[in-house]
Amino acid sequence: MGIDKHSVTYINNYCCGRLGGALQCDTDRTKGRLLRTARNYDCGAKLFVESPLLLVAEAPHDQSFNRLRRLARTCGFVHAPLWYWSALCSLTAEDMEECEVTIPRASREQQQQLLMLCHPEVNQSSSDVVEIVRDFWPRLQNKAVLEKKMEKLLAVWLLNCFEHSEDPIGFSTFFLTIISVP
């Protein structure tokens, strides 16, 4: 398992700046990245509280979300539209250049942190993601780069999110709570 040393440094800097160094990222040959406490705590002690990295919810009154729902229904997508919407909302303003629809954007830092969460290596984009990129970015010349990023972000949401709300259904991700890679 290849561990990105940059991500370990980033996580340790994050923990130092936000948590006063209470946690430290380490690596294990078989488990990948691990968070360890940097000092002793009493059993059951609260180590930290972290706000969600990104919140995404169904948007039934949003034209772009409804366009995605129609596309998912027409093409028979594998996952519910909210999963793809979550990946779309994880794109940055730079990623959204040439996009025909308006979608909420993530900051570069949010996207960087999302892409550090557990997800499999992406070798090929799914037909669902290819169809979304084709439909939302029809004039984009090099679609493969965006498709690969979208596929990674979809996997991040599928593997790392929590239900945040029920009406509308919403998901959230957190940076430190799921930092270990199996």
C-alpha positions in Angstrom: 0.0 0.0 0.0 1.6 3.3 -1.1 1.0 6.1 1.5 1.2 9.6 0.3 3.8 11.3 2.7 2.4 14.7 1.8 -1.0 13.7 3.2 0.6 12.6 6.5 2.5 15.9 6.8 -0.7 17.8 5.9 -2.8 15.9 8.5 -0.1 16.5 11.2 0.0 20.2 10.5 -3.8 20.3 10.6 -3.9 18.5 14.0 -1.2 20.8 15.3 -3.0 23.9 14.2 -6.6 23.0 15.0 -6.1 20.6 17.9 -2.9 21.8 19.6 -1.2 18.6 18.6 -3.6 16.3 20.5 -3.6 13.8 17.7 -0.8 12.7 15.4 -1.0 10.9 12.0 1.2 7.9 11.7 1.4 5.1 9.2 1.1 1.3 9.4 2.2 -1.0 6.6 -1.1 -3.0 6.6 -3.6 -0.4 7.8 -2.3 2.8 6.1 -2.7 6.1 7.9 -3.7 6.1 11.5 -4.6 8.8 14.0 -3.0 8.4 17.4 -3.3 10.4 20.5 -0.2 12.4 21.3 -0.8 12.2 25.1 -2.7 10.1 27.6 -6.5 10.5 28.1 -8.9 9.1 30.6 -11.1 6.3 29.2 -14.2 7.9 27.6 -12.7 11.4 27.4 -13.7 13.6 24.5 -10.6 14.0 22.3 -11.9 16.6 19.9 -15.1 18.0 18.3 -14.9 18.8 14.6 -17.4 20.5 12.3 -18.4 18.8 9.1 -16.0 19.2 6.2 -18.9 19.4 3.7 -22.6 19.1 3.9 -24.7 18.2 0.8 -28.4 17.7 0.6 -31.0 17.0 -2.0 -32.2 20.2 -3.6 -35.6 19.5 -5.1 -36.2 23.2 -6.1 -32.8 23.5 -7.8 -32.8 23.2 -11.6 -29.3 21.6 -11.7 -30.2 18.9 -9.1 -33.4 18.2 -11.1 -31.5 17.9 -14.3 -29.2 15.4 -12.6 -32.3 13.4 -11.3 -33.7 13.3 -14.8 -30.4 12.1 -16.2 -30.1 9.4 -13.5 -33.6 8.2 -14.3 -33.1 8.2 -18.0 -29.7 6.5 -17.9 -30.5 4.1 -15.0 -27.6 5.2 -12.7 -26.3 2.7 -10.2 -26.6 5.1 -7.3 -29.3 7.6 -6.1 -28.8 11.1 -7.5 -27.7 12.5 -4.1 -24.5 10.5 -4.3 -23.6 12.1 -7.7 -24.8 15.5 -6.4 -22.4 15.1 -3.5 -19.5 14.5 -5.9 -20.6 17.5 -8.0 -20.8 19.8 -5.0 -17.2 18.7 -4.1 -15.8 20.3 -7.3 -14.0 23.7 -7.1 -14.7 26.8 -9.1 -11.8 25.8 -11.4 -13.4 22.4 -12.0 -16.7 24.0 -12.8 -15.3 26.1 -15.7 -17.3 25.4 -18.9 -20.0 23.7 -16.9 -23.5 24.5 -18.2 -25.2 24.4 -14.9 -24.8 26.1 -11.6 -23.7 23.9 -8.7 -22.5 24.8 -5.2 -18.7 24.7 -5.1 -16.2 23.4 -2.6 -13.1 25.3 -1.7 -9.7 23.9 -2.8 -8.9 23.0 0.8 -12.2 21.1 1.2 -11.6 19.2 -2.0 -8.0 18.4 -1.0 -9.2 17.1 2.4 -12.0 15.1 0.8 -9.5 13.4 -1.6 -7.4 12.4 1.4 -10.3 10.3 2.7 -10.5 6.6 2.0 -11.3 5.8 -1.6 -10.1 3.1 -4.1 -7.7 3.9 -6.9 -9.6 5.0 -9.9 -8.4 3.5 -13.2 -11.6 4.0 -15.2 -14.6 6.2 -14.9 -18.1 4.7 -14.6 -20.6 5.2 -17.4 -22.7 7.2 -14.9 -19.9 9.7 -14.3 -19.0 9.9 -18.0 -22.7 10.7 -18.8 -22.8 13.4 -16.2 -19.7 15.1 -17.4 -20.8 14.8 -21.0 -24.2 16.3 -20.2 -23.1 19.1 -17.8 -19.8 20.0 -19.6 -20.6 19.4 -23.3 -17.9 21.8 -24.6 -15.1 20.6 -22.3 -12.2 19.3 -24.4 -10.4 16.9 -22.0 -13.3 15.3 -20.1 -11.1 12.4 -18.8 -9.4 14.4 -16.1 -12.7 15.7 -14.7 -14.3 12.3 -15.0 -11.5 10.7 -12.9 -11.8 13.4 -10.2 -15.6 13.0 -10.1 -15.2 9.2 -9.8 -12.8 9.7 -6.9 -15.1 12.1 -5.2 -18.1 9.8 -5.7 -16.2 7.0 -4.0 -15.2 9.4 -1.1 -18.8 10.1 -0.4 -19.9 6.5 -0.8 -17.3 5.3 1.7 -17.0 8.2 4.2 -20.3 10.1 4.7 -22.8 10.2 7.4 -26.5 11.0 7.1 -26.9 14.6 8.2 -30.6 15.3 7.7 -33.8 13.5 6.7 -35.9 16.2 5.0 -34.3 16.9 2.7 -32.0 13.9 2.8 -28.5 15.2 3.4 -25.0 13.8 3.8 -21.9 15.2 5.7 -18.2 14.3 5.6 -15.6 14.9 8.3 -11.9 15.2 7.8 -10.4 13.5 10.9 -13.1 11.0 11.9 -12.3 8.7 9.0 -8.7 9.4 8.2 -7.5 5.8 8.5 -7.2 3.8 5.3 -8.1 0.1 5.6 
